[in-house]
Structure formats: C-alpha cells, structure tokens
C-alpha cells in the first residue's frame, strides 16, 4: 500500500479546551448557541436528540451541558436524572437558564447563562435569513436596526463583567444586535458532523453512507444484516441501530455464534430446563428470551451450524421459541440484527448457509468497509483513539514519523488493529507526550 498524504496532528502538548454539549432538536437554536459559546472560547458538541447527546457525552466528558426543554426521543426529566448520575461533574443547565435537578453550579455558569441570553435575544428570522445568504456565498451580517426579541422572564440577566472571566463582552447598546459573521468552512464541518453518527468516526463517503442507512432503518422492525471484514466496527453499527430505535430502553443482547461450542449454542440461544442435558443442574433463560422487547445481535451468524439455523428460522418466522428440554413454546418480541465477515449470499447459493434464513435476515444490508477503503479517515481515527485513551491521563499525540509509519501500513486487522497499535504505543511511550515511529509496533516478528 502506497503512503498517502495526511494532515499532521499537533506535535506539541496543548491544554484541554472546555467542552460544552448543546442538545436541541431546533437546529437554529443550536447554531446560535454554538456561535456565542465559540466566541467565549468553548469547544462545542451538538446533539439533536437525547440518545445522541448521551453518545457525545461519553465521547468527550463535557464540563457543561445545555439541554432544551423538549427531547424528540426521551422523557426530559428521566434523561436529566440519568445524565446527572452518569456525568456528575458536568454543569447541567436547561435552555431556560435554570439548574437541572440537583446539578451544582460549575465555575463557568455565568458564561453559560450569558450565552443563553444572547441566543434568546437574537431574532430567529434574521439569523435564518443571514444563514441563507451565507449559503449563497455571502458573508452575512444581521441588520443593526433589528430589535432583539423580548427576553423571557425565565432567562437570566446578563452577567456583570466581574462575575466571571468572559472573553466576549456584552454589547454596550442593549438595543443593537452584534453582527454575526458566518464561517463557511465551519458550517461545512457542521454539515458533515450532522450527517455522521458519533459512533462512526470518519467523513469518507462510505462512512457517511453507513450513518445514512442506520438512520433510515433504525426506527423500523426490519431485520438488518451487517457485512464487513473483521475489526471494521460491525458491533458499533448494531449498537447505533439499537440506540436510535424505539427499543433503546430495552435490552441489547449480543451473542457471538463463533465463540460458543456447537453443543452449547442451542441452549445459550433458546434456554433450557433443569435436567435437559448432563450438567444442567438448573434452568436458564436463553439470550433470545433475555432480549424480549429489545434487540438481539447475532454476531458471526455465518458460523452457526446448519441444524441450528433451521430452529432459528422458525423463531424468525413466527416469533416463538422452545427451550431445550421443554415442550411448550414461548412468544418473544425481538428485533434481530445479524453480522458476518463471510460472503453470506455466496454461501447461501452453495448451501453452506440456509438460503431461506439468509433472505429473512438480509432484508436490509449495511456494509462496514475495511480501513484501507477509507484511509483518508486515519488522522481522525488516530485522534479519536488517543483522546479516548487519555481520559484518565494526559492525551498523547503522534509526531510526523509515527504518522508516516501508520499511513504506510495496510491494516489487515482494520480499525480494531489501529486501536490496539495505538494502545501499545501509548504504553511504550511511558510519560512522553508524543508517540514516535519507535513506539509504533505492529507486532512481534518471529525469525
């Protein structure tokens, strides 16, 4: 594989920028709030739903989160309670400017309240008009003659200059809206980010296509088959399908059909009664039944024995299962997602896999690409994994030599191999802030 040009990541340590998470189904509200917070030197992540906000928070551990008064997918009060329990350090503020539940005031609360006030005072129609002008290639400014919208009684007053260190001063004339200049480059990045799911790191067309397909089918009961090479993120796609579905509050149960011996796989899937076979000292609920009202993920479905495929086919067709050692059937409601690294369609043609089961599982296909097919995403993936590994320690970076060595590798193990190589490099680097080519080790070579 030929080396490809990639932008260099920073080679010097940098302090972690404060991160705020803005969650709202109203895109205009998010953009206005992002504009003000960015001016206050915040790094801002956006989410349009509660499920997406949760995924973004897990990825970045924000110092602050601003949540709108309505979420399209989750109950707001339950979300706020669970969010605060999982991210107790985050300063959680509602769009009205009040604390959420037992949330304690963070050191930058005044900046958040100031940003909210500025956002509420900006005329929505004028903002949308400015955005429309910018989309045509014009740098937009809001007319200075426009009056700001009357602030709601729940919106907090603007903070005084001594209340907190605010990087952008409030306008001296309260009746004048500060001109808002749109950055077309940033807007383009926002557009890509809005298309891509947070789990799918990369802006290559094949990665954006995965996000598009997940969004289209997530809310349906349609069975999905995920095909792709080992280590390309098939389980991440399955988890995203569950997260965006109406079943996201119910169990997501995964089983690797290749990791369980054939003699035990049937009992693991369907469950068994006490004494059903030697060693069955007590009854057990199977994985299918455990996923009732949720999602069942059958990883490496291509490794399932033919005899067991016929029993799975019956369940797929009628939604009923029979525990091993029991005569009665049990009705179970699950959404099935399957994954394989094998060419299952070809195996169905040759009889290596039941064709009738294949056609019932492959109603909707999603393909995860090999890393070599979206090699331009390598810098993004490197930064993502290093940030993930740096949650409990200073984040390391790669220098030019390390990046060139990573770019020249053909990655037979795909994204999973990249993560392991970087983890190995972080360990070898010790206390050093940079990974050099010396720490990039692709595995031991036996002579």
C-alpha positions in Angstrom: 0.0 0.0 0.0 1.4 3.4 -1.0 1.8 6.1 1.7 -0.9 8.8 1.3 -0.7 12.5 2.2 -2.4 13.2 5.5 -2.5 16.4 7.6 -0.2 16.4 10.5 -1.6 16.3 14.0 -0.2 18.9 16.5 3.2 17.8 17.8 3.2 19.8 21.0 1.2 19.4 24.2 -1.9 21.6 24.4 -4.3 22.2 27.3 -7.7 20.6 27.1 -10.3 23.1 25.9 -13.5 23.4 27.9 -16.2 21.4 26.2 -19.9 22.2 26.2 -22.7 19.9 24.9 -25.7 21.6 23.3 -28.8 19.4 22.9 -31.8 20.6 21.0 -34.0 19.4 18.1 -34.1 23.0 16.9 -31.1 23.4 14.6 -31.3 27.2 14.5 -31.2 27.3 18.3 -28.1 25.1 18.4 -26.3 27.1 15.8 -27.0 30.4 17.6 -25.8 29.0 20.9 -22.7 27.4 19.3 -21.8 30.8 17.8 -21.8 32.5 21.2 -20.1 29.7 23.1 -17.4 29.5 20.5 -16.8 33.2 20.9 -16.3 32.5 24.6 -13.6 30.0 23.8 -15.7 26.9 24.4 -15.3 23.8 22.3 -18.9 22.8 21.4 -20.5 19.5 20.5 -24.1 19.4 19.2 -26.8 16.7 19.6 -30.3 16.8 18.2 -31.7 14.0 20.5 -31.2 12.6 23.9 -29.7 9.4 22.6 -27.2 11.3 20.5 -26.4 13.6 23.5 -25.6 10.6 25.6 -23.2 9.2 23.0 -21.5 12.6 22.6 -21.1 13.0 26.4 -19.5 9.6 26.6 -17.1 10.6 23.9 -16.0 13.9 25.3 -16.9 14.1 29.0 -18.2 17.8 28.8 -17.7 20.4 31.5 -21.1 21.7 30.8 -24.3 20.6 29.0 -27.2 22.8 27.9 -30.4 20.8 27.3 -33.5 22.2 25.5 -36.9 21.9 27.2 -38.0 19.0 24.9 -36.3 15.9 23.5 -37.7 14.1 20.5 -36.8 10.6 21.7 -36.6 10.6 25.5 -38.5 11.8 28.5 -36.7 15.0 29.6 -37.0 14.5 33.4 -35.7 10.9 33.2 -32.9 11.9 30.9 -31.8 14.8 33.1 -31.8 12.5 36.2 -29.8 9.7 34.5 -27.5 12.1 32.7 -26.5 13.8 36.0 -26.0 10.4 37.6 -23.5 9.4 34.9 -21.8 12.7 34.4 -21.8 14.3 37.9 -19.1 16.8 37.1 -21.0 18.4 34.2 -22.7 21.7 34.9 -26.2 20.8 33.6 -28.4 23.8 32.5 -31.8 23.9 30.8 -32.5 26.1 27.9 -34.4 28.4 30.2 -31.2 29.0 32.2 -32.0 27.0 35.4 -30.1 24.2 37.0 -31.3 20.7 36.2 -32.3 18.7 39.3 -29.5 18.6 41.8 -26.9 19.9 39.4 -24.3 22.0 41.2 -23.1 25.3 39.7 -19.9 25.0 37.8 -17.2 27.6 37.7 -18.3 28.8 34.2 -22.1 29.1 34.9 -22.2 32.8 34.2 -20.7 32.2 30.7 -23.4 29.6 30.0 -26.2 32.0 31.2 -24.8 34.8 29.2 -24.7 32.6 26.0 -28.3 31.6 26.6 -29.4 35.2 27.0 -27.6 36.2 23.8 -29.2 33.3 22.0 -32.7 34.2 23.2 -32.2 37.8 22.2 -31.2 37.1 18.7 -34.0 37.3 16.2 -34.6 33.8 14.8 -35.9 35.0 11.4 -32.9 37.4 11.0 -30.5 34.6 11.9 -32.1 32.2 9.3 -32.0 34.9 6.7 -28.3 35.5 7.4 -27.6 31.8 7.2 -29.5 31.6 3.9 -27.4 34.5 2.5 -24.2 32.7 3.6 -25.3 29.5 1.9 -25.2 31.5 -1.4 -21.6 32.5 -0.8 -22.2 35.9 1.0 -20.8 36.7 4.4 -23.9 37.6 6.4 -24.5 40.3 8.9 -27.7 40.8 10.9 -29.1 44.3 10.3 -28.2 46.6 13.2 -31.7 48.1 13.1 -33.3 44.9 14.2 -34.5 44.8 17.8 -33.8 41.7 19.9 -36.7 39.6 20.9 -38.2 40.4 24.3 -36.4 38.1 26.8 -38.5 35.6 28.7 -38.9 36.1 32.4 -37.1 32.8 32.9 -34.0 34.0 31.0 -31.3 35.1 33.5 -29.9 38.6 33.3 -26.6 39.2 31.6 -23.7 38.7 33.9 -21.7 41.6 35.1 -18.0 41.9 33.9 -16.8 41.0 37.3 -19.0 37.9 37.8 -16.8 35.6 35.7 -14.0 35.8 33.2 -15.9 36.3 29.9 -13.9 36.5 26.7 -16.6 38.4 24.7 -18.2 41.5 26.2 -21.9 42.0 26.0 -22.9 44.9 23.7 -23.0 48.3 25.3 -26.2 49.2 23.4 -28.8 46.7 24.6 -31.0 47.6 21.5 -28.3 46.7 19.0 -27.6 43.1 17.8 -24.0 42.4 17.4 -23.2 41.4 13.7 -22.9 37.7 13.3 -20.4 36.6 10.7 -20.8 33.1 9.4 -17.8 31.0 8.7 -18.5 28.8 5.7 -15.7 26.4 6.5 -17.1 25.7 9.9 -20.6 25.4 8.6 -19.3 22.7 6.1 -17.8 20.8 9.0 -21.1 21.1 10.9 -23.0 19.7 8.0 -20.7 16.6 7.9 -20.9 16.2 11.6 -24.7 16.4 11.4 -24.8 13.6 8.8 -22.3 11.3 10.7 -23.3 9.3 13.7 -21.0 9.8 16.7 -20.0 6.1 16.7 -18.9 6.3 13.0 -15.6 8.1 13.0 -14.7 9.3 9.6 -16.0 11.6 6.8 -15.3 9.3 3.9 -18.4 8.7 1.7 -18.6 5.0 2.7 -18.7 6.0 6.4 -21.4 8.7 5.8 -23.4 6.1 3.8 -23.4 3.8 6.9 -24.8 6.6 9.0 -27.5 7.4 6.4 -28.6 3.7 6.3 -28.6 3.4 10.1 -30.9 6.4 10.4 -33.2 5.2 7.7 -33.8 1.7 9.2 -33.2 2.2 13.0 -36.9 3.0 13.9 -38.3 0.0 12.0 -38.6 -3.7 12.9 -36.8 -4.7 9.7 -34.1 -7.3 10.2 -30.7 -6.0 9.3 -27.6 -7.9 8.1 -24.2 -6.1 8.7 -21.4 -7.4 6.4 -17.8 -6.4 6.7 -14.3 -7.6 7.4 -13.2 -8.5 11.0 -12.4 -5.4 13.0 -14.4 -3.0 10.9 -16.9 -2.0 13.6 -20.0 -4.2 12.9 -21.0 -4.3 16.6 -20.8 -0.4 16.7 -23.3 -0.3 13.9 -25.6 -2.7 15.7 -25.4 -0.7 18.9 -26.2 2.5 16.9 -29.3 0.8 15.4 -30.5 -0.1 18.9 -29.7 3.4 20.3 -31.7 5.1 17.6 -34.6 2.7 17.7 -37.8 2.9 19.8 -36.4 -0.1 21.7 -33.5 1.8 23.2 -34.7 1.5 26.8 -35.0 -2.3 26.4 -32.1 -4.8 26.4 -29.4 -5.0 23.7 -28.3 -8.6 23.9 -25.3 -9.7 21.8 -24.0 -13.3 21.2 -21.0 -14.4 19.2 -22.1 -17.5 17.3 -18.4 -18.4 16.6 -17.3 -18.2 20.2 -19.7 -20.8 21.7 -19.3 -24.6 21.1 -21.9 -26.1 18.9 -23.1 -28.4 21.6 -23.9 -25.4 23.9 -25.1 -22.8 21.3 -28.7 -24.0 21.1 -29.1 -23.9 24.9 -27.4 -20.5 25.0 -29.8 -19.1 22.4 -33.1 -20.7 23.4 -32.5 -21.5 27.0 -33.0 -24.9 28.8 -34.9 -26.5 31.6 -33.3 -28.3 34.6 -32.0 -31.7 33.7 -32.3 -31.1 29.9 -28.8 -32.4 29.4 -25.8 -33.5 31.5 -24.7 -30.6 33.7 -28.0 -28.7 33.5 -28.5 -28.5 37.3 -30.9 -25.6 36.9 -33.0 -24.0 34.2 -31.7 -20.9 32.3 -33.2 -18.2 30.2 -31.7 -18.1 26.7 -30.3 -15.0 25.0 -33.3 -14.6 22.7 -35.7 -14.5 25.6 -33.4 -12.1 27.5 -33.7 -9.7 24.6 -37.6 -9.6 24.8 -38.9 -6.2 23.6 -35.3 -5.2 22.8 -32.7 -6.1 20.2 -30.9 -9.4 19.6 -27.5 -9.1 17.9 -26.2 -12.3 16.3 -22.6 -11.7 15.6 -20.8 -14.0 13.1 -24.1 -15.6 12.1 -22.2 -17.3 9.2 -20.6 -19.7 11.8 -23.9 -21.0 13.0 -24.4 -24.8 12.3 -26.9 -25.7 9.7 -29.0 -27.7 12.2 -29.4 -24.8 14.5 -30.2 -22.5 11.5 -33.4 -24.3 10.9 -34.5 -23.7 14.6 -33.6 -20.0 14.3 -35.6 -19.8 11.1 -38.7 -21.0 12.9 -38.3 -18.3 15.5 -37.7 -15.6 12.9 -40.8 -16.6 11.0 -43.3 -16.9 14.0 -41.6 -15.3 17.0 -41.9 -18.4 19.1 -39.1 -20.4 20.7 -38.9 -23.7 22.5 -36.5 -24.1 25.4 -34.3 -27.2 25.3 -36.0 -29.9 27.3 -39.4 -28.3 27.3 -42.5 -28.9 25.1 -44.3 -25.6 25.4 -43.4 -22.6 23.2 -42.7 -19.1 24.4 -43.7 -15.9 22.5 -40.8 -13.4 22.3 -40.7 -10.0 20.7 -37.2 -9.1 19.5 -35.7 -7.1 16.7 -32.9 -9.2 15.0 -29.6 -7.7 13.8 -27.0 -10.1 12.4 -23.4 -9.6 11.3 -20.9 -11.6 9.4 -17.4 -11.3 7.8 -18.3 -14.1 5.3 -19.9 -13.6 1.9 -23.2 -14.9 3.1 -25.0 -14.5 -0.2 -22.5 -16.8 -1.9 -22.7 -19.3 0.9 -26.5 -19.3 0.6 -26.1 -20.2 -3.1 -23.8 -23.1 -2.4 -25.8 -24.5 0.5 -23.2 -23.6 3.2 -25.8 -21.3 4.7 -29.6 -21.8 4.6 -30.9 -19.5 1.8 -34.3 -19.1 3.4 -32.7 -17.9 6.6 -30.4 -15.6 4.7 -33.3 -13.9 2.8 -35.1 -13.3 6.1 -32.1 -11.8 7.8 -30.8 -9.8 4.9 -33.9 -7.7 4.4 -31.7 -4.6 4.8 -28.0 -4.7 4.2 -25.3 -2.4 5.8 -21.6 -2.9 4.8 -18.8 -1.8 7.0 -15.6 -1.0 4.9 -12.1 -2.1 5.5 -9.8 0.7 6.9 -7.9 0.7 3.5 -11.2 1.8 1.8 -11.4 5.0 3.9 -7.7 5.6 4.6 -8.3 9.4 4.5 -10.0 9.0 7.9 -6.8 7.7 9.5 -5.9 11.1 11.2 -9.5 11.4 12.6 -9.4 7.8 13.9 -5.9 8.3 15.5 -7.1 11.5 17.3 -10.3 9.7 18.4 -8.5 6.8 20.0 -5.8 8.9 21.6 -8.5 11.1 23.1 -10.3 8.0 24.3 -7.1 6.6 25.9 -6.4 10.0 27.5 -9.5 10.2 29.6 -7.5 9.3 32.8 -4.2 10.7 31.8 -2.7 13.5 29.6 -3.6 13.0 25.9 -0.7 11.9 23.8 -0.1 12.9 20.1 1.8 11.4 17.2 4.7 13.0 15.5 5.5 13.1 11.8 7.5 9.9 11.8 4.8 8.0 13.6 2.1 9.2 11.4 4.0 8.3 8.3 4.6 4.8 9.6 0.9 4.4 10.4 -0.1 5.7 7.0 2.2 3.2 5.2 0.7 0.2 7.0 -2.0 -1.8 5.1 -4.1 -2.6 8.2 -5.3 -6.2 7.7 -7.0 -6.0 11.2 -8.7 -2.8 10.2 -9.9 -0.2 12.9 -9.5 -2.7 15.7 -5.9 -3.2 14.8 -5.3 0.5 14.7 -6.7 0.9 18.2 -4.5 -1.9 19.6 -1.4 -0.5 17.9 -2.0 3.0 19.4 -2.7 1.5 22.8 0.6 -0.4 22.6 2.3 2.8 21.5 0.9 4.8 24.4 2.2 2.2 26.9 5.7 2.1 25.2 5.8 5.9 25.2 5.6 6.0 29.0 5.5 9.6 30.3 6.5 11.1 26.9 3.7 13.3 25.4 4.4 12.2 21.8 4.4 8.8 20.0 7.3 8.5 17.6 7.9 5.9 15.0 9.8 3.9 17.6 6.7 3.3 19.6 4.6 2.2 16.6 4.9 -1.6 16.8 2.7 -3.8 14.5 3.5 -7.0 16.4 6.4 -9.3 17.1 8.1 -10.9 14.1 9.3 -14.4 14.5 12.5 -15.2 12.6 
